[in-house]
Amino acid sequence: MDSRTRFCCVLLLLVIVLSPLSANASSKLYIVYMGEKKHDDPSVVTVSHHGVLTSVLGSYDEALKSIVYSYKHGFSGFAAMLTESQAETISKFPEVVAVKSNTFHKPHTTRSWDFLGLVEDYKPTQQPGLLQAAKYGEDVIVGVIDSGIWPESRSFDDNGYGPVPARWKGICQTGQEFNAMSCNKKIIGARYYGAGISDEVFKSDYNSPRDISGHGTHVASTIAGTEVQGASYGGLGTGVARGGAPHARLGIYKVCWEGAGCPDAAILAAIDDAIHDGVDVLSLSVGGDPGHEIPGSLHAVQRGISVVFAGGNDGPVPQTITNVVPWVTTVAASTIDRAFPTLITLGNKEKLVGQSLQYNASVFSSDFEDLVNAGRCNAESVASTNVTGKIVLCYAPADAKDNPPWVALPNAINLAVTAGAKGLIFAQHTSNLLDFMAGCEGIMPCVMVDFEIGQRIASYQRIQGSPVVKVSPTKTVVGDGVLSPRVASFSSRGPSNIFPSILKPDVTAPGVSILAAKGDSYVFMSGTSMACPHVSGITALIKSVHPKWSPAMIKSAIVTTASVTDRFGMPIQADGVPRKLSDPFDFGGGHMNPERAVDPGLVYDVDVKEYNKFLNCSTGLLDDCESYELNLNLPSIAVPNLKNKVTVWRTITNVGPVEATYRGVVEAPAGVDVSIEPSIISFTAGSSTSVAFSITFMAKQRVQGGYTFGSLTWSNQNVYSVRIPIAVRTVIQDFIADTS
């Protein structure tokens, strides 16, 4: 079975098993996909689904016990507990397209909106910005498929809101610690999907839409949280907490469970319900391993719903990007212009600076404390070093390749706390893990430093007879003095190993140390989970301004107006080992620019029927799929196997001034000649608003190479600049591993 055929199986429904519900220990949860047929009468679909099961299980009662979910709005299908032989029998029914076992996914986990330029105030002499033009997202409905909601948070206050939009068909599903009053004019609906979840999980989570982990609440408040003055994390990051579309409405779909993840069957049911309920945008900060795609998203896009996904937190390793289907917007994570400097003073009066998220003044001492170096700060080194009552330095640069910071740091914190240390200074390469410092809060000061600072502290400790150190309280700094944006080290990178002709991620957005709601308070969280809702919020605003735009047009507007430089005009960097200049596999089109995205000039639109052809290619039902995928009208181009010459087609649609002329400007990837035809495109009143053009790539040298990068920009006399990223790899032979 080739990779594309495998992807079909993955796309529709993936392959990890849920705990059995029935007495039959060999039963597993399977998802039965019966195609595009939909049912206006839910009772009809339920009977037909039960009918299929009854014919296999022998009785209607057994079918009733077996079925977990019926999918009836976006497509026809169901999830049921079946043995392997029963699943195989059902797969042979003529009306059944596919039967696959269930898979679990996981959640991908004040200043950011100002950093993006999405400001609320404007002068009367100026044109209103995106927020004002979109009426703050008023009455746009965003569906959040995540871990639920904490409805009492101030971010979901509905004071001043009008009636719930009449088109909304959702419900407020009650349950444990969640009643009908938990929904309001802000949280207009909530559902939860607990079928197949074990009793053990319910002991650590709410059997209702209530959010225990805080992940879903953080995401929802980032998208559409009402303005909350004076929000902070213990005084750090103080400001106004708000969502990108602060007047938008929220539909909540809880599919992620503490200790159990986010099962495919539940996600599929949530998407199906969201289609029925009437959401305008779907936000999913969830994902699995590369290649394990979330099922059902195409059905939402086919109904005009924009779908935004997190790209994953497995960077900076290449080919780790997830959620790579072309009809969704896949988001990478980047930093903002905020830092949390923490002063470290050595006994010789030398002052050094690290970063932390410590706000509890009681853990800081005005006196110097003894300093020890525990090296790797693993169990052995901490046990052999007297760290009790002392500040511990963890400095082991040679160990970083085998013990990365995201593993070593939490272990070091736990060991230091258990051993009774007075504080921790942890040296590491840049990894954007500042949130981990929360494990020290209220116990002892913990600070991150880079290896250079770590070396200076280690040198002082080594030569000083009685080394001492003092850690001062953390400060908040914002502005031009902070190098930003940078693609986060943890943000998953392209290229896609399933569809190398589809360039992913699409765009990057703030996802590092984002302050948003959790329970009744506000906390920092990092991850592409935090970047995804930033794009979801902007998608909602654009939807408000341009309600007739397709999901592809909105995605194109965001990608083609993104920035590849920072505020000083310098290329955006990507954190990693080492830090480097970003390329399209790090950030797609670049860093999202909301104010430009609402008026892009040109867009790359896609007829949703083309996505069906793409899906058929993944199943092997169509020939010449390589050519088809290259010519799918996306706002990016990836040519993974340029042997000599290839021509790719795109179509641009004018959404700007009726009279306009654009000139194509090419930045050719290294080692490749690129030409476009035509190179100048004009639009006039009465002419077509869409024009096709070709881009021809020719290899300058025949090599088995890696990817090089470029771009194509349609420029309109500096009024509009519509840029798409390009990635090209030259090859001599197909399927030669690039591992040398």
Residue pairs with C-beta under 8 A, 6 or more apart in sequence:
2 620
3 497
3 498
4 498
4 617
4 618
4 619
4 620
4 625
5 618
5 619
5 620
6 291
7 291
7 293
7 498
7 499
7 618
8 98
8 615
8 618
8 619
8 620
9 15
9 98
9 100
10 291
10 292
10 293
10 498
11 293
11 295
11 325
11 615
11 618
12 31
12 33
12 97
12 98
12 100
12 295
13 31
13 33
13 98
13 100
13 101
13 102
13 103
13 264
13 268
13 295
14 100
14 101
14 102
14 103
14 264
14 288
14 292
14 293
14 295
15 100
15 101
15 103
15 292
16 101
16 102
16 103
16 104
17 28
17 29
17 101
17 102
18 28
18 29
18 102
18 104
18 196
18 263
18 265
19 196
19 198
20 26
20 27
20 28
20 81
21 27
21 29
21 68
21 81
21 196
22 65
22 66
22 81
24 81
24 83
26 83
26 84
27 81
27 82
27 83
28 81
28 82
28 83
28 84
28 87
28 101
28 102
29 68
29 79
29 80
29 81
29 101
29 102
29 196
29 263
29 265
30 79
30 80
30 81
30 82
30 87
30 90
30 99
30 100
30 101
30 102
31 77
31 78
31 79
31 99
31 100
31 101
31 102
31 264
31 265
31 268
31 295
32 49
32 52
32 77
32 78
32 79
32 80
32 90
32 96
32 98
32 99
33 75
33 77
33 96
33 97
33 98
33 99
33 100
34 75
34 76
34 77
34 78
34 95
34 96
34 97
35 75
35 76
35 77
35 95
35 97
36 75
36 76
37 75
37 76
38 72
38 73
38 74
38 75
38 76
39 45
39 48
39 72
39 76
42 70
42 72
45 70
45 72
45 76
46 70
46 72
48 76
49 67
49 70
49 76
49 77
49 78
50 60
50 63
50 64
50 67
51 63
52 78
52 90
52 93
52 95
52 96
53 62
53 63
53 66
53 67
53 78
53 80
53 90
54 60
54 62
54 63
56 82
56 86
56 89
56 90
57 63
57 66
57 86
63 80
65 81
66 80
66 81
66 82
67 78
67 79
67 80
68 78
68 79
68 80
68 81
68 195
68 196
68 265
69 78
69 79
69 193
69 195
69 265
69 266
69 268
69 269
69 272
70 77
70 78
71 77
71 78
71 79
71 268
71 269
71 272
71 296
72 272
73 272
73 273
73 275
73 276
74 271
74 272
74 275
74 296
74 299
74 300
74 302
74 303
75 272
75 296
75 299
77 268
79 102
79 195
79 196
79 265
79 268
79 269
81 196
82 90
87 99
87 101
88 99
90 96
90 99
91 98
91 99
102 196
102 263
102 264
102 265
103 263
103 264
103 288
103 292
104 260
104 261
104 262
104 263
104 264
104 288
105 261
105 262
105 263
105 264
105 267
105 286
105 287
105 288
105 292
105 294
106 256
106 261
106 262
106 286
106 287
106 288
107 146
107 147
107 213
107 215
107 216
107 256
107 262
107 285
107 286
107 527
107 529
108 285
108 286
108 287
108 310
108 311
108 312
108 313
108 527
108 528
108 529
108 532
109 215
109 285
109 313
109 525
109 526
109 527
109 529
109 530
110 231
110 232
110 237
110 238
110 239
110 240
110 241
110 242
110 515
111 237
111 239
111 336
111 337
111 338
111 478
111 515
112 222
112 336
112 510
112 514
112 534
113 242
113 244
113 534
114 239
115 336
115 337
115 338
115 484
115 485
115 510
116 509
116 510
116 534
116 538
116 592
116 593
116 594
117 129
117 593
117 594
117 595
118 129
118 130
118 131
118 244
118 538
118 594
118 595
119 129
119 131
120 131
122 128
122 129
122 132
129 595
130 538
130 541
130 542
130 545
130 594
130 595
130 597
130 598
131 541
133 545
133 598
134 245
134 540
134 541
134 542
134 544
134 545
134 598
135 247
135 544
136 245
136 246
136 247
136 248
136 541
137 224
137 244
137 245
137 246
137 247
137 248
137 537
137 540
137 541
137 544
138 247
138 248
138 544
139 162
139 165
139 247
139 248
139 249
139 544
140 245
140 248
140 249
140 280
140 281
140 540
140 541
140 543
140 544
141 165
141 168
141 188
141 248
141 249
141 250
141 251
141 277
141 278
141 279
141 280
141 281
142 223
142 224
142 245
142 248
142 249
142 250
142 251
142 279
142 280
142 281
142 282
142 283
142 536
142 537
142 540
143 250
143 251
143 252
143 253
143 270
143 274
143 277
143 279
143 281
143 282
143 283
143 305
144 216
144 219
144 220
144 223
144 250
144 251
144 252
144 253
144 283
144 533
145 253
145 255
145 267
145 270
145 271
145 274
145 282
145 283
145 284
145 286
146 211
146 215
146 216
146 219
146 220
146 252
146 253
146 254
146 255
146 256
146 283
146 284
146 285
146 286
147 211
147 212
147 213
147 214
147 215
147 216
147 217
147 254
147 255
147 256
147 257
147 258
148 190
148 192
148 206
148 208
148 209
148 210
148 211
148 212
148 216
148 217
148 252
148 254
148 256
149 156
149 187
149 190
149 209
149 210
149 211
149 216
149 217
149 220
149 250
149 252
149 254
150 210
150 211
150 214
150 217
150 517
150 518
150 519
150 520
151 178
151 182
151 183
151 184
151 187
151 190
151 210
152 520
153 217
153 221
153 225
153 517
153 519
153 520
154 226
154 228
154 517
154 520
155 217
155 220
155 221
155 225
155 226
155 228
155 241
155 242
155 243
155 516
155 517
156 184
156 186
156 187
156 220
156 221
156 225
156 226
156 250
156 517
157 186
157 226
158 184
158 185
158 186
158 187
158 226
161 184
161 185
161 186
161 247
162 185
163 185
164 185
164 188
164 249
165 188
165 249
165 278
167 278
168 188
168 189
168 249
168 251
168 277
168 278
169 276
169 277
169 278
170 188
170 189
170 191
170 251
170 273
170 276
170 277
170 278
171 189
171 191
172 180
172 182
172 183
172 189
172 190
173 190
173 191
173 192
173 208
173 209
174 180
174 182
174 208
175 192
175 206
175 207
175 208
175 209
175 210
176 206
176 207
176 208
176 210
177 206
177 208
177 210
178 190
178 206
178 208
178 209
178 210
182 190
182 209
182 210
183 189
183 190
185 249
186 224
186 226
186 249
186 250
187 249
187 250
187 252
188 249
188 250
188 251
189 251
189 252
189 277
190 209
190 251
190 252
190 253
190 254
191 209
191 252
191 253
191 254
191 270
191 273
192 207
192 208
192 209
192 253
192 254
192 255
193 253
193 254
193 255
193 265
193 266
193 269
193 270
194 202
194 207
194 257
195 265
195 266
196 263
196 265
196 266
197 257
197 260
197 263
198 260
200 259
201 257
201 258
201 259
201 260
204 212
204 258
204 259
205 212
205 213
205 257
205 258
205 259
205 260
206 212
208 254
209 252
209 254
211 217
211 254
212 258
213 256
213 258
214 517
214 518
214 519
214 523
214 525
215 256
215 285
215 525
215 529
216 252
216 254
216 256
217 516
217 517
217 518
217 519
218 514
218 516
218 517
218 518
218 523
218 525
218 529
218 530
219 283
219 285
219 516
219 529
219 530
219 532
219 533
220 243
220 250
220 252
220 517
220 533
221 241
221 243
221 516
221 517
222 243
222 244
222 514
222 516
222 530
222 533
222 534
222 537
223 243
223 244
223 245
223 248
223 250
223 283
223 533
223 536
223 537
223 540
224 243
224 244
224 245
224 246
224 247
224 248
224 249
224 250
224 537
224 540
225 241
225 242
225 243
225 246
225 516
225 517
226 242
226 243
226 246
227 240
227 241
227 242
227 246
228 240
228 241
228 242
228 517
228 522
229 240
230 238
230 239
230 240
231 238
231 239
231 240
231 241
231 515
231 522
232 238
232 239
232 515
232 522
233 357
233 359
233 515
233 521
233 522
233 523
233 524
234 359
234 360
234 441
235 359
236 340
236 357
236 359
236 474
236 476
236 524
237 338
237 476
237 513
237 515
237 524
238 476
239 515
241 515
241 516
241 517
241 522
243 533
243 537
244 533
244 534
244 536
244 537
244 538
244 540
244 541
244 594
245 537
245 538
245 540
245 541
245 544
248 537
248 540
251 274
251 277
251 279
253 270
253 273
253 274
255 262
255 263
255 266
255 267
255 269
255 270
255 286
256 262
256 286
262 286
264 294
264 295
267 284
267 286
267 294
267 295
267 296
268 295
268 296
271 282
271 296
271 297
271 299
271 300
272 296
272 299
274 282
274 300
274 305
275 299
275 300
275 303
275 305
279 305
280 305
280 306
280 540
280 543
281 305
281 306
281 307
281 308
281 536
281 539
281 540
281 543
282 297
282 300
282 305
282 306
282 307
282 308
283 308
283 532
283 533
283 536
284 294
284 297
284 307
284 308
284 309
284 310
284 323
284 532
285 309
285 310
285 527
285 528
285 529
285 530
285 532
285 533
286 294
286 309
286 310
286 529
287 294
287 309
287 310
287 311
287 312
287 322
287 323
288 294
288 322
289 322
290 312
290 314
290 319
290 320
290 321
290 322
290 324
290 492
290 496
290 497
290 498
291 497
291 498
292 322
293 322
293 323
293 324
293 325
293 498
294 309
294 323
297 307
297 309
297 325
297 327
297 328
298 325
298 327
298 611
298 612
298 615
300 307
301 307
301 327
301 328
301 551
301 608
301 611
302 608
302 611
304 550
304 551
305 551
306 329
306 539
306 543
306 551
306 554
306 555
307 327
307 328
307 329
307 551
308 328
308 329
308 331
308 532
308 533
308 535
308 536
308 539
309 322
309 323
309 328
309 329
309 330
309 331
309 532
310 322
310 323
310 330
310 331
310 527
310 528
310 529
310 531
310 532
311 321
311 322
311 323
311 330
311 331
311 332
311 333
311 491
311 492
311 504
311 505
311 528
311 531
311 532
312 320
312 321
312 322
312 323
312 491
312 492
312 528
313 333
313 490
313 491
313 492
313 527
313 528
313 529
314 320
314 322
314 490
314 492
315 487
315 488
315 489
315 490
315 491
315 492
315 493
315 576
316 489
316 490
316 491
316 493
316 574
316 575
316 576
316 577
317 492
317 493
318 493
318 494
318 495
318 585
319 493
319 494
319 495
319 496
319 497
320 492
320 493
321 330
321 492
321 493
321 494
321 495
321 496
321 504
321 505
321 585
322 330
322 492
323 330
323 504
324 330
324 496
324 498
324 499
324 502
324 504
325 499
325 502
326 499
326 502
326 606
326 611
326 614
326 632
326 634
327 551
327 552
327 606
327 608
327 611
329 506
329 507
329 535
329 539
329 555
329 558
329 559
330 504
330 505
330 506
330 588
331 505
331 506
331 507
331 508
331 509
331 511
331 528
331 531
331 532
331 534
331 535
332 487
332 488
332 491
332 492
332 505
332 507
332 508
332 509
332 511
332 528
332 531
332 586
332 587
332 588
333 487
333 488
333 490
333 491
333 508
333 509
333 510
333 511
333 512
333 526
333 527
333 528
333 530
333 531
334 484
334 485
334 486
334 487
334 488
334 491
334 508
334 509
334 510
334 511
334 512
334 531
334 572
334 587
334 591
335 432
335 482
335 484
335 485
335 486
335 488
335 510
335 512
335 513
335 575
336 482
336 484
336 485
336 510
336 512
336 513
336 514
337 478
337 479
337 480
337 482
337 484
337 485
338 476
338 477
338 478
338 482
338 484
338 513
339 355
339 476
339 477
339 478
339 481
339 482
340 355
340 356
340 357
340 434
340 474
340 475
340 476
340 477
340 513
341 353
341 354
341 355
341 474
341 475
341 477
342 353
342 354
342 355
342 356
342 358
342 445
342 447
342 471
342 472
342 473
342 474
342 475
343 351
343 352
343 353
343 471
343 472
344 351
344 352
344 353
344 354
344 425
344 447
344 449
344 453
344 457
344 469
344 470
344 471
344 472
345 351
345 352
345 368
345 469
345 470
345 471
345 472
346 352
346 371
346 457
346 460
346 467
346 468
346 469
347 368
347 371
347 460
347 464
347 466
347 467
347 468
347 469
348 460
348 464
350 456
350 460
352 449
352 453
352 456
352 457
353 453
354 425
354 447
354 448
354 449
354 453
355 434
355 447
355 448
355 449
355 474
356 434
356 437
356 445
356 446
356 447
356 448
356 474
357 434
357 435
357 437
357 438
357 441
357 474
357 513
357 524
358 364
358 437
358 440
358 441
358 445
358 446
358 447
358 473
358 474
359 441
359 473
359 474
360 441
360 442
361 473
362 442
363 423
363 440
363 441
363 442
363 443
363 444
363 445
364 445
364 471
364 472
364 473
365 422
365 470
366 470
367 470
368 468
368 469
368 470
369 389
369 390
369 391
369 422
369 423
369 468
369 469
369 470
370 389
370 390
370 391
370 422
370 466
370 467
370 468
371 390
371 391
371 393
371 457
371 460
371 461
371 467
371 468
371 469
372 385
372 386
372 387
372 390
372 391
372 392
372 393
372 461
372 467
373 385
373 392
373 393
373 395
373 457
373 458
373 461
373 462
374 381
374 382
374 385
374 387
374 392
374 393
374 394
375 381
375 385
375 394
375 395
375 396
376 394
376 396
376 399
376 403
376 408
377 392
377 394
377 396
377 408
377 411
377 412
377 415
377 416
377 424
377 426
378 403
378 408
378 411
378 412
378 415
379 415
382 392
382 412
382 415
382 416
382 419
383 419
385 392
387 416
387 419
387 420
387 421
388 419
388 420
388 421
389 420
389 421
389 422
390 421
390 422
391 421
391 422
391 423
391 424
391 425
391 445
391 469
391 471
392 412
392 416
392 421
392 423
392 424
392 425
393 425
393 427
393 454
393 457
393 458
393 461
394 408
394 412
394 424
394 425
394 426
394 427
395 427
395 451
395 454
395 455
395 457
395 458
396 403
396 427
397 427
397 451
397 454
399 408
400 408
400 428
400 429
404 431
405 426
405 428
405 429
405 431
405 433
406 431
406 433
406 436
406 490
408 426
408 428
409 426
409 428
409 433
409 436
409 448
410 436
410 439
412 424
412 426
413 424
413 436
413 439
413 440
413 446
414 439
416 423
416 424
416 444
417 439
417 440
417 443
417 444
421 444
422 444
423 444
423 445
423 446
423 447
423 471
424 440
424 444
424 445
424 446
424 447
425 446
425 447
425 449
425 454
425 457
425 469
425 471
426 446
426 447
426 448
426 449
427 448
427 449
427 450
427 451
427 453
427 454
427 455
427 457
428 448
428 449
428 450
428 451
429 450
429 451
429 577
429 578
430 450
430 489
430 575
430 576
430 579
431 489
431 490
431 575
432 488
432 489
432 490
432 512
432 513
432 526
432 575
433 448
433 490
433 526
434 448
434 512
434 513
434 524
434 526
435 513
435 524
435 525
435 526
437 446
437 447
437 448
438 523
438 524
439 446
440 446
445 471
447 471
449 457
457 469
460 467
461 467
480 567
480 568
483 566
483 573
484 566
485 508
485 510
485 566
485 572
485 591
486 572
486 573
486 574
486 575
486 579
486 582
487 508
487 572
487 573
487 574
487 575
487 582
487 586
487 587
488 511
488 512
488 526
488 575
489 575
489 576
489 577
490 526
490 527
490 528
491 505
491 508
491 511
491 528
491 531
491 586
492 505
492 528
493 585
493 586
494 503
494 504
494 505
494 584
494 585
494 586
494 727
495 503
495 504
495 585
495 638
495 640
495 707
495 727
496 502
496 503
496 504
499 618
499 629
500 638
500 640
500 641
501 626
501 629
501 630
501 638
501 639
501 640
502 629
502 632
502 634
502 636
502 638
503 584
503 585
503 588
503 634
503 636
503 637
503 638
503 725
503 727
504 588
505 585
505 586
505 587
505 588
506 555
506 558
506 559
506 588
506 589
506 635
506 636
507 535
507 558
507 559
507 562
507 587
507 588
507 589
507 590
507 591
507 592
508 531
508 562
508 586
508 587
508 588
508 590
508 591
508 592
509 531
509 532
509 534
509 535
509 591
509 592
510 530
510 531
510 534
511 526
511 527
511 528
511 529
511 530
511 531
511 532
511 534
512 526
512 530
513 524
513 525
513 526
514 524
514 525
514 526
514 530
515 522
515 523
515 524
516 522
516 523
516 525
516 530
518 525
534 592
535 558
535 592
538 558
538 592
538 594
538 597
539 554
539 558
541 594
541 598
542 549
542 554
542 557
542 558
542 597
542 598
543 549
543 554
545 598
546 553
546 554
546 598
546 655
549 557
549 603
549 655
550 605
550 606
550 608
552 603
552 604
552 605
552 606
552 633
553 603
553 604
553 605
553 653
553 655
555 635
556 600
556 603
556 604
556 605
556 635
557 597
557 598
557 600
557 603
558 589
558 592
558 597
559 588
559 589
559 635
559 636
559 724
560 589
560 600
560 602
560 603
560 604
560 635
560 722
560 723
560 724
561 593
561 596
561 597
561 600
561 721
561 722
561 723
562 587
562 588
562 589
562 590
562 591
562 592
562 593
562 597
562 723
563 572
563 590
563 591
563 593
564 571
564 572
564 582
564 587
564 590
564 591
564 723
565 571
565 572
566 572
571 581
571 582
572 581
572 582
572 587
572 590
572 591
573 579
573 580
573 581
573 582
574 580
574 581
574 582
574 583
574 586
574 587
582 590
583 707
583 709
583 727
584 636
584 709
584 725
584 726
584 727
585 707
585 727
588 636
588 725
589 635
589 636
589 723
589 724
589 725
590 723
590 725
599 656
600 655
600 656
600 720
600 722
601 654
601 655
601 656
601 660
601 662
601 714
601 716
601 719
601 720
601 722
602 652
602 653
602 654
602 655
602 656
602 662
602 714
602 720
602 722
603 635
603 652
603 653
603 655
604 633
604 634
604 635
604 650
604 651
604 652
604 653
604 724
605 633
605 651
605 653
605 690
606 632
606 633
606 634
610 632
610 633
613 622
613 628
614 628
614 629
614 632
616 622
617 625
617 628
617 629
618 625
622 628
626 641
630 637
630 639
630 646
630 648
631 648
631 649
631 650
633 650
633 651
635 724
636 724
636 725
636 726
636 727
637 648
637 650
637 695
637 712
637 724
637 725
637 726
637 727
638 726
638 727
638 728
639 646
639 648
639 697
639 726
639 727
639 728
639 729
640 727
640 729
640 731
641 729
641 731
641 734
642 672
642 697
642 699
642 728
642 729
642 730
642 731
643 699
643 702
643 730
643 731
643 732
644 698
644 699
644 702
645 696
645 697
645 698
645 699
646 696
646 697
647 694
647 695
647 696
647 697
648 694
648 695
648 696
648 697
649 692
649 693
649 694
649 695
650 692
650 693
650 695
650 724
651 690
651 691
651 692
651 693
652 662
652 681
652 690
652 691
652 693
652 714
652 722
653 689
653 690
654 660
654 683
654 689
654 690
655 689
656 716
656 720
658 683
658 684
658 685
659 683
659 684
659 685
660 682
660 683
660 716
660 720
661 680
661 681
661 682
661 683
661 716
661 717
662 680
662 681
662 682
662 714
662 715
662 716
662 720
662 722
663 679
663 680
663 714
663 715
663 716
664 676
664 678
664 679
664 680
664 681
664 693
664 712
664 713
664 714
664 715
665 712
665 713
665 714
665 715
666 674
666 675
666 676
666 695
666 710
666 711
666 712
666 713
667 710
667 711
667 712
667 713
667 726
668 674
668 710
669 707
669 708
669 709
669 710
669 726
669 727
669 728
670 708
671 699
671 700
671 701
671 703
671 705
671 708
671 730
672 697
672 698
672 699
672 700
672 708
672 710
672 728
672 730
673 697
673 698
673 700
674 695
674 696
674 697
674 698
674 710
674 712
674 726
675 695
675 696
676 693
676 694
676 695
676 696
676 712
677 693
677 694
677 696
678 693
681 691
681 693
681 714
683 689
683 691
695 712
697 728
699 730
701 730
702 730
702 732
703 730
703 732
704 730
704 731
704 732
704 733
704 736
704 738
705 729
705 730
705 731
706 729
706 738
707 727
707 728
707 729
708 727
708 728
708 729
709 725
709 726
709 727
709 728
710 725
710 726
710 728
711 723
711 724
711 725
711 726
712 723
712 724
712 726
713 721
713 722
713 723
713 724
714 720
714 721
714 722
715 721
715 722
